[in-house]
Amino acid sequence: MNEQILQNRYEVKRQLGKKAGRRTLLAEDKILQKTVIIKLLTFSSDFAWEDLKLFEREAETLKTLNHHAIPSYVDYFELDAVGKGYALVQSYVEGQSLEEYIKARRIFAEKELKNIASQLLEILIYLHSQYPPVIHRDIKPSNIILVENGYGGIGKLYLVDFGSVQTLASKAGKTVTVVGTYGYMPPEQFGGYATPASDLYSLGATLIALATGIHPADLPQQGMGIDFEKLVDFSSAFVGWLQWLTEPIVERRLSSATEALATLESGKIQLHPVNTEVLRKPVNIWLLFGNALLRSTFVGGGTVMVSAGLYGSIAIPVAGTIIGGMIGAIIGFPLGLGNGLLIGLITRLFFYPLRNPYLHKRVLSLTSTIICTAISVICFGLFGLGTLGYPSMLSQSLQNFLFFAIAPPIITGLSMAAVSKSFAQWYEKESQSTKYLKK
């Protein structure tokens, strides 16, 4: 394919890599006058539709990202000259992967590893702060490009290859296809379940590989954790931090890149006690539904009643407050009861026991907002239409209907969403227990 021009724009210089159905090319963008990387996915004999799904997801994700340490999206098009398939074009980073340094038997010192960790954590903070969070799922030395400074030291790092990327928009962060690289994948990822903490495990395994020059899968294990301490000459705090990153039990691992960076920079590594184990426990069913119903009915319904009273006072002082409060009570308390039953059922059917607090909170909040707002539009709207025959209350037009059918339903939906979010936070806290083990 050398010297071939794709899309009358990209002049192929050479092939950088090849595996089943995929090729990576180095090319020159004739329009931007820049060197680019072209990733090709072709419909070969072993093609799987899941490959196309991941390829398209990578393109869509890169299109939304804008970070100086992530190769930028340039183009995406269907192949018409190199067989059937698709091509993804990205900016080119001139440097060597950390995997190449390992192959050259370079061992990184603690100070260098802290520099690498800090830069990668900054990237993860950006990815995980997207909405929804972007999980890379395949952090490893070969997917990290190092551009050395002028003295042969650690320069700038780039995180590449988003072919395994996932967002937490999918149910409970779970996918059918298991992706990642053995040795760098946390245990939960083998089940298709990934969270921001999964990327932290992969980062920790990568740092251990750079410190020892040994693939994590080839290192000894202790209690499912990577046993590397005797192979390195690091401070106890840094060793503890790496062990915290690579904790096999996701609940005991550092939960966010922000927290990981803060502890690394402060040097105050707060290790989990060795005699405790954080577990997820199922919450008592009666307690779950009781809390959901009481919160939603009395707190949510009460909020709607008070809000409706205050809103009614805008139209008619005093009388409007009383009438608005009565209407709010008639609508708010039954709606709160229904909302409580709904969020209790959703929690029991899909989040029992709780494994993804973020998704649970989002599902309850969105469900309550949409359903309660829709029902409120109908209910408040009927009250508004009922006043059309009483001009003295507001006016002789559809102003009555609009007055009741816009703001009150929005307030109601947001109030119920806030209650549902509060319930989700309670459920997350109630789902956590600490089991003390004998030493």
C-alpha positions as CSV (number, residue, x, y, z in Angstrom):
1,M,0.0,0.0,0.0
2,N,3.0,2.3,0.0
3,E,2.5,5.6,-1.8
4,Q,-1.2,4.8,-2.3
5,I,-3.5,7.8,-1.7
6,L,-6.8,7.3,0.2
7,Q,-9.8,9.7,-0.2
8,N,-7.6,11.8,-2.6
9,R,-6.0,13.1,0.6
10,Y,-4.0,10.6,2.6
11,E,-0.7,9.4,1.0
12,V,0.3,6.2,2.7
13,K,4.0,6.0,3.6
14,R,4.3,2.6,5.3
15,Q,2.5,0.0,7.3
16,L,3.2,0.1,11.1
17,G,1.3,-2.9,12.2
18,K,-1.0,-5.7,11.1
19,K,-3.3,-8.3,12.7
20,A,-6.4,-10.1,11.8
21,G,-8.7,-7.7,9.9
22,R,-6.8,-4.6,11.1
23,R,-3.9,-2.6,9.8
24,T,-2.2,0.6,11.0
25,L,-0.7,2.9,8.5
26,L,1.6,6.0,8.6
27,A,0.4,8.6,6.1
28,E,0.7,12.2,5.0
29,D,-2.4,14.4,5.1
30,K,-2.1,16.5,1.9
31,I,-4.6,19.0,3.2
32,L,-3.3,19.6,6.7
33,Q,0.3,18.9,5.6
34,K,0.7,16.7,8.7
35,T,1.7,13.1,9.4
36,V,-1.3,11.0,10.5
37,I,-2.1,7.5,11.6
38,I,-4.7,5.5,9.7
39,K,-6.3,2.6,11.4
40,L,-8.1,0.2,9.0
41,L,-10.8,-2.3,9.8
42,T,-11.6,-4.6,6.8
43,F,-14.2,-7.3,6.4
44,S,-11.9,-10.3,6.4
45,S,-12.9,-14.0,6.9
46,D,-12.7,-13.7,10.7
47,F,-14.5,-10.4,10.9
48,A,-16.9,-10.1,13.9
49,W,-19.6,-7.4,14.1
50,E,-18.4,-6.6,17.6
51,D,-15.1,-5.4,16.0
52,L,-17.1,-2.9,14.0
53,K,-19.0,-1.8,17.0
54,L,-15.8,-1.1,19.0
55,F,-14.2,0.6,16.0
56,E,-17.2,2.9,15.5
57,R,-17.2,3.6,19.3
58,E,-13.6,4.5,19.2
59,A,-14.2,7.0,16.4
60,E,-17.2,8.5,18.1
61,T,-15.4,8.8,21.4
62,L,-12.2,10.4,19.9
63,K,-14.5,12.9,18.1
64,T,-15.7,14.2,21.5
65,L,-12.3,14.3,23.2
66,N,-10.0,17.3,23.3
67,H,-6.8,16.7,25.4
68,H,-3.2,17.6,24.6
69,A,-2.1,14.0,25.6
70,I,-4.6,12.2,23.5
71,P,-4.1,11.9,19.7
72,S,-6.9,14.0,18.1
73,Y,-9.6,12.8,15.7
74,V,-9.0,13.8,12.1
75,D,-11.4,11.8,9.8
76,Y,-13.5,8.6,9.5
77,F,-14.6,7.1,6.2
78,E,-15.7,4.0,4.5
79,L,-13.0,2.2,2.4
80,D,-13.6,2.1,-1.3
81,A,-10.1,1.2,-2.6
82,V,-8.6,-1.3,-0.2
83,G,-11.5,-3.8,0.2
84,K,-14.6,-3.3,2.2
85,G,-14.2,-1.7,5.6
86,Y,-13.6,1.5,7.5
87,A,-10.8,3.8,8.3
88,L,-10.1,6.0,11.3
89,V,-7.6,8.9,11.0
90,Q,-5.8,10.3,14.0
91,S,-3.0,12.8,14.6
92,Y,0.5,11.2,14.8
93,V,2.7,11.2,17.9
94,E,6.4,10.7,17.2
95,G,7.9,8.8,20.1
96,Q,8.4,5.3,21.5
97,S,5.9,3.2,23.4
98,L,6.8,2.2,26.9
99,E,6.6,-1.4,25.8
100,E,9.6,-0.7,23.6
101,Y,11.6,0.6,26.6
102,I,10.7,-2.6,28.5
103,K,12.0,-4.7,25.5
104,A,15.2,-2.6,25.6
105,R,15.5,-3.6,29.3
106,R,15.2,-0.2,30.7
107,I,14.1,-0.1,34.3
108,F,12.4,3.0,35.6
109,A,13.3,4.6,38.9
110,E,10.7,5.6,41.5
111,K,11.0,9.3,40.6
112,E,10.5,8.6,36.9
113,L,7.5,6.3,37.7
114,K,5.9,9.0,39.8
115,N,6.3,11.4,36.8
116,I,4.7,8.9,34.5
117,A,1.9,8.2,37.0
118,S,1.1,11.8,37.5
119,Q,0.8,12.5,33.7
120,L,-1.4,9.4,33.1
121,L,-3.6,10.2,36.1
122,E,-4.2,13.7,34.7
123,I,-5.4,12.1,31.4
124,L,-7.6,9.7,33.4
125,I,-9.1,12.5,35.4
126,Y,-10.1,14.1,32.1
127,L,-11.5,10.9,30.6
128,H,-13.4,9.9,33.8
129,S,-14.9,13.4,34.1
130,Q,-16.7,13.2,30.8
131,Y,-20.4,12.7,30.7
132,P,-20.8,9.8,30.8
133,P,-17.3,8.8,32.0
134,V,-15.0,7.3,29.4
135,I,-13.2,4.1,30.4
136,H,-10.1,3.2,28.4
137,R,-10.1,-0.5,29.4
138,D,-6.7,-1.3,27.9
139,I,-4.0,0.8,29.6
140,K,-0.7,-1.0,29.1
141,P,2.9,0.0,28.1
142,S,2.3,-0.5,24.4
143,N,-0.6,2.0,24.5
144,I,1.5,4.8,26.1
145,I,3.8,6.8,24.0
146,L,6.8,8.6,25.6
147,V,8.4,11.6,24.0
148,E,11.7,12.1,25.9
149,N,13.0,15.5,26.8
150,G,16.4,16.7,25.5
151,Y,18.3,14.9,28.3
152,G,16.9,11.4,27.7
153,G,14.5,11.7,30.7
154,I,10.8,11.5,31.0
155,G,9.2,14.0,28.7
156,K,5.6,14.1,27.6
157,L,3.3,11.0,27.6
158,Y,0.4,10.2,25.3
159,L,-2.4,7.7,25.8
160,V,-3.3,6.0,22.5
161,D,-5.5,3.2,21.1
162,F,-9.0,3.7,22.3
163,G,-10.2,0.6,20.5
164,S,-11.5,-0.9,23.8
165,V,-13.1,2.2,25.1
166,Q,-16.4,2.1,26.9
167,T,-18.7,4.6,28.5
168,L,-20.7,4.0,31.6
169,A,-23.9,4.7,29.7
170,S,-24.4,1.0,29.3
171,K,-26.3,-1.0,31.9
172,A,-24.2,-1.3,35.1
173,G,-21.0,-0.6,33.0
174,K,-21.3,-4.2,31.7
175,T,-20.6,-5.4,28.2
176,V,-20.9,-8.8,26.5
177,T,-17.5,-8.7,25.0
178,V,-14.5,-8.9,27.3
179,V,-11.7,-6.6,26.1
180,G,-8.3,-5.7,27.6
181,T,-5.0,-7.4,28.0
182,Y,-4.3,-10.3,30.3
183,G,-2.0,-9.2,33.2
184,Y,-3.1,-5.6,33.0
185,M,-6.9,-6.3,33.4
186,P,-8.5,-6.1,36.8
187,P,-10.5,-9.2,37.9
188,E,-13.9,-7.5,37.4
189,Q,-13.1,-6.7,33.8
190,F,-13.0,-10.4,33.0
191,G,-16.7,-10.4,33.6
192,G,-17.2,-7.5,31.2
193,Y,-17.7,-5.1,34.1
194,A,-15.5,-1.9,34.1
195,T,-15.5,1.3,36.1
196,P,-13.0,4.2,36.5
197,A,-11.3,2.1,39.2
198,S,-10.6,-0.5,36.5
199,D,-8.4,1.9,34.6
200,L,-6.5,2.6,37.9
201,Y,-5.7,-1.1,38.2
202,S,-4.3,-1.2,34.7
203,L,-2.2,1.9,35.4
204,G,-0.8,0.3,38.5
205,A,0.0,-3.0,36.7
206,T,1.7,-0.9,34.0
207,L,3.9,0.9,36.5
208,I,4.9,-2.4,38.1
209,A,5.9,-3.7,34.7
210,L,8.0,-0.6,34.1
211,A,9.6,-1.0,37.6
212,T,10.4,-4.7,37.2
213,G,10.8,-5.2,33.5
214,I,8.5,-8.3,33.9
215,H,5.0,-8.7,32.5
216,P,2.5,-8.6,35.4
217,A,1.1,-12.0,34.4
218,D,4.6,-13.5,35.0
219,L,5.0,-12.0,38.4
220,P,4.1,-14.1,41.6
221,Q,0.8,-13.5,43.2
222,Q,-0.2,-13.1,46.9
223,G,-3.9,-13.2,47.7
224,M,-4.8,-12.5,44.0
225,G,-2.6,-9.4,44.2
226,I,0.7,-8.8,42.3
227,D,3.6,-9.6,44.5
228,F,6.4,-7.3,43.4
229,E,7.7,-5.7,46.6
230,K,10.8,-7.8,46.8
231,L,11.8,-6.9,43.2
232,V,12.0,-3.2,43.6
233,D,13.8,-0.7,45.8
234,F,11.1,1.8,46.4
235,S,9.9,3.7,49.5
236,S,7.3,1.9,51.5
237,A,4.8,4.7,50.7
238,F,5.1,4.3,47.0
239,V,5.0,0.5,47.2
240,G,1.8,0.8,49.3
241,W,0.3,3.2,46.7
242,L,1.0,0.7,43.9
243,Q,-0.6,-2.1,46.0
244,W,-3.6,0.2,46.5
245,L,-3.9,0.8,42.8
246,T,-3.7,-3.0,42.0
247,E,-6.0,-4.2,44.8
248,P,-8.0,-7.1,43.3
249,I,-11.2,-6.3,45.1
250,V,-12.6,-3.2,43.4
251,E,-14.3,-1.9,46.6
252,R,-10.9,-1.7,48.3
253,R,-9.1,-0.1,45.4
254,L,-8.6,3.6,44.9
255,S,-11.9,4.7,43.4
256,S,-10.9,7.8,41.4
257,A,-8.0,9.2,39.5
258,T,-8.3,12.5,41.4
259,E,-7.9,10.6,44.7
260,A,-5.0,8.6,43.3
261,L,-3.1,11.7,42.2
262,A,-3.8,13.5,45.5
263,T,-2.3,10.7,47.5
264,L,0.6,10.3,45.2
265,E,1.5,14.0,45.4
266,S,1.0,14.2,49.1
267,G,3.0,11.1,49.9
268,K,0.5,10.3,52.6
269,I,-0.6,6.8,51.5
270,Q,-3.6,5.8,53.6
271,L,-3.6,2.0,53.2
272,H,-6.7,0.0,53.9
273,P,-6.3,-2.0,57.1
274,V,-5.2,-5.5,56.4
275,N,-7.7,-6.9,58.8
276,T,-10.8,-5.5,57.2
277,E,-12.6,-6.3,54.0
278,V,-15.1,-4.0,52.4
279,L,-18.1,-6.0,51.1
280,R,-21.3,-5.2,49.3
281,K,-24.3,-6.6,51.2
282,P,-27.9,-6.9,50.1
283,V,-30.2,-4.4,52.0
284,N,-33.2,-5.7,53.8
285,I,-36.2,-5.6,51.3
286,W,-38.6,-4.1,53.8
287,L,-36.1,-1.4,54.8
288,L,-35.4,-0.7,51.1
289,F,-39.1,-0.2,50.1
290,G,-39.9,1.5,53.4
291,N,-37.2,4.1,52.9
292,A,-38.1,4.7,49.3
293,L,-41.8,5.1,50.0
294,L,-41.4,7.4,53.1
295,R,-38.8,9.6,51.4
296,S,-40.7,10.0,48.2
297,T,-44.2,10.3,49.7
298,F,-43.6,12.7,52.6
299,V,-40.4,14.6,51.5
300,G,-41.2,14.6,47.8
301,G,-44.9,15.2,48.2
302,G,-44.4,17.8,50.9
303,T,-42.0,19.7,48.7
304,V,-44.5,19.7,45.8
305,M,-47.2,20.9,48.2
306,V,-45.1,23.8,49.5
307,S,-43.8,24.7,46.0
308,A,-47.4,24.7,44.6
309,G,-48.5,27.0,47.5
310,L,-45.8,29.5,46.9
311,Y,-46.4,29.4,43.1
312,G,-50.1,30.0,43.6
313,S,-49.4,33.0,45.7
314,I,-47.9,34.7,42.6
315,A,-51.4,34.7,41.0
316,I,-53.6,35.4,44.1
317,P,-52.0,36.3,47.4
318,V,-53.1,34.3,50.4
319,A,-56.0,32.5,48.6
320,G,-53.6,31.3,45.9
321,T,-51.3,30.0,48.5
322,I,-54.0,27.9,50.1
323,I,-55.5,26.7,46.7
324,G,-52.0,26.0,45.3
325,G,-51.0,24.1,48.4
326,M,-54.2,22.0,48.3
327,I,-53.6,21.2,44.6
328,G,-50.0,20.4,45.3
329,A,-51.0,18.0,48.1
330,I,-53.6,16.3,46.0
331,I,-51.1,15.7,43.2
332,G,-47.8,15.5,45.2
333,F,-48.5,12.9,47.8
334,P,-50.0,10.2,45.5
335,L,-47.3,10.9,43.0
336,G,-44.7,10.6,45.7
337,L,-46.1,7.3,46.7
338,G,-46.0,6.0,43.2
339,N,-42.5,7.4,42.7
340,G,-41.3,5.6,45.8
341,L,-42.8,2.3,44.7
342,L,-41.1,2.8,41.3
343,I,-37.6,3.5,42.5
344,G,-37.9,0.7,45.0
345,L,-38.8,-1.8,42.3
346,I,-36.0,-0.6,40.0
347,T,-33.5,-0.9,42.8
348,R,-34.7,-4.4,43.8
349,L,-34.9,-5.7,40.2
350,F,-31.7,-4.2,38.7
351,F,-29.4,-3.0,41.4
352,Y,-29.7,-5.7,44.1
353,P,-27.0,-6.0,45.4
354,L,-25.6,-2.6,44.4
355,R,-22.6,-2.9,42.0
356,N,-22.6,0.4,40.2
357,P,-23.7,3.3,42.4
358,Y,-23.2,5.9,39.6
359,L,-25.5,4.2,37.2
360,H,-28.1,3.5,39.9
361,K,-28.2,7.2,40.9
362,R,-28.5,8.3,37.2
363,V,-31.3,5.8,36.4
364,L,-33.4,6.8,39.4
365,S,-33.0,10.5,38.8
366,L,-33.8,10.4,35.1
367,T,-36.7,8.0,35.6
368,S,-38.3,10.2,38.3
369,T,-37.7,13.4,36.3
370,I,-39.3,12.1,33.1
371,I,-42.2,10.2,34.5
372,C,-43.2,12.6,37.3
373,T,-42.9,15.6,35.0
374,A,-45.1,13.9,32.4
375,I,-47.8,12.9,34.9
376,S,-47.7,16.4,36.5
377,V,-48.2,18.1,33.2
378,I,-51.5,16.1,32.8
379,C,-52.7,16.6,36.4
380,F,-51.8,20.3,36.7
381,G,-53.0,20.9,33.2
382,L,-56.5,19.5,34.1
383,F,-56.7,21.9,37.0
384,G,-55.7,24.7,34.7
385,L,-58.4,23.8,32.2
386,G,-60.9,23.5,35.0
387,T,-60.4,27.2,35.8
388,L,-61.3,28.4,32.3
389,G,-64.9,29.2,33.4
390,Y,-63.7,31.4,36.3
391,P,-62.1,34.5,34.8
392,S,-61.6,36.1,38.2
393,M,-59.1,33.5,39.1
394,L,-56.6,34.3,36.4
395,S,-57.9,35.2,32.9
396,Q,-60.3,34.2,30.2
397,S,-57.8,32.4,28.0
398,L,-55.5,29.4,27.9
399,Q,-53.2,31.4,30.1
400,N,-54.7,29.4,33.0
401,F,-53.7,26.1,31.4
402,L,-50.2,27.4,30.6
403,F,-49.8,28.8,34.1
404,F,-50.5,25.4,35.7
405,A,-48.9,23.1,33.0
406,I,-45.4,24.5,32.8
407,A,-43.6,25.5,35.9
408,P,-45.4,23.3,38.5
409,P,-44.7,20.0,36.6
410,I,-41.0,21.0,36.2
411,I,-40.8,21.8,39.9
412,T,-42.5,18.5,40.7
413,G,-40.2,16.4,38.4
414,L,-37.1,18.0,39.8
415,S,-38.3,17.5,43.4
416,M,-39.0,13.8,42.9
417,A,-35.6,13.5,41.1
418,A,-33.9,15.0,44.1
419,V,-35.6,12.6,46.5
420,S,-34.7,9.7,44.3
421,K,-31.0,10.8,44.3
422,S,-31.2,11.1,48.1
423,F,-32.6,7.6,48.3
424,A,-29.8,6.3,46.0
425,Q,-27.1,7.9,48.2
426,W,-28.7,6.2,51.3
427,Y,-28.9,2.9,49.5
428,E,-25.2,3.1,48.5
429,K,-24.2,3.8,52.1
430,E,-26.5,1.1,53.4
431,S,-25.0,-1.4,50.9
432,Q,-21.5,-1.1,52.3
433,S,-20.5,-3.1,55.3
434,T,-17.1,-3.8,56.9
435,K,-16.4,-7.4,57.8
436,Y,-13.6,-7.7,60.4
437,L,-11.3,-10.7,59.9
438,K,-9.2,-12.3,62.6
439,K,-5.5,-11.7,62.1
